[in-house]
Amino acid sequence: MEEKLTTIGFDADDTLWHNERFFKLTQAHFADLLADHAARDHLMDRLLAAEKRNIRHYGYGIKGFTLSMIETAIEVTQDHVPAAVIRQLIEAGQEMLAHPIELLPHAREAVETMAETYRVVLITKGDLIDQERKLAQSGLGDLFDWVEIVSEKTPETYRGVFGQYGDGPGAAMMVGNSMRSDVVAPIQAGCWGVYVPHGLVWEIEQAEVPVGSPRFHELKDLGDLAELVRGLS
């Protein structure tokens, strides 16, 4: 017997507000700064490799990204990167950390509508201070029954969060733009996983689409969430 949906989790970055596009803009600036030392594609490959290595040290977020840019700059210049370039990379990271929040279409409406009937939980990963800043600036904070800022989104993460703040993963839905973190992992935990494409996807967050799962759904945007949820009730 299918469990009744009682709890809905929302991802934050690129689900409720823009995020990845600022990383792409900074990567383009990074490529310009190092243009005399490495071709853009090679530089991006080296940066991605550094980010993957450094997740276990720095976690997700802008601070780890900035450190990975600096590390990559040192590597591709064989320890000869000018101090002025490092300074510009630090400034670029600081600008990202201070960038105003811009909500995605239907974000407020979707959370408000779900909060009328269901428990709503924000589940996001990244730097604690930065995620708290973005949530405060978004104006959505008071709509959530609980906020969880986690180091990683795994099936165990979802079992723990929805077990503590809901009626277990079988009665929960996760909504987000990352196939790996917001859809596949929740489905593996026993939740519904709802994919809302954003357009810009970090390579690390890509995964195979779980097309065979009855708990997988894909929406055009958050404006279609209420209709989906009504159909499951």
Secondary structure, 3 states (H helix, E strand, C coil): CCCCCCEEEECCECCCECCHHHHHHHHHHHHHHCCCCCCHHHHHHHHHHHHHHHHHHHCCCHHHHHHHHHHHHHHHCCCCCCHHHHHHHHHHHHHHHHCCCCECCCHHHHHHHHHCCCEEEEEEECCHHHHHHHHHHHCCHHHCCEEEEECCCCHHHHHHHHHHHCCCHHHEEEEECCHHHHHHHHHHHCCEEEECCCCCCCHHHCCCCCCCCCCEEECCCHHHHHHHHHHHC
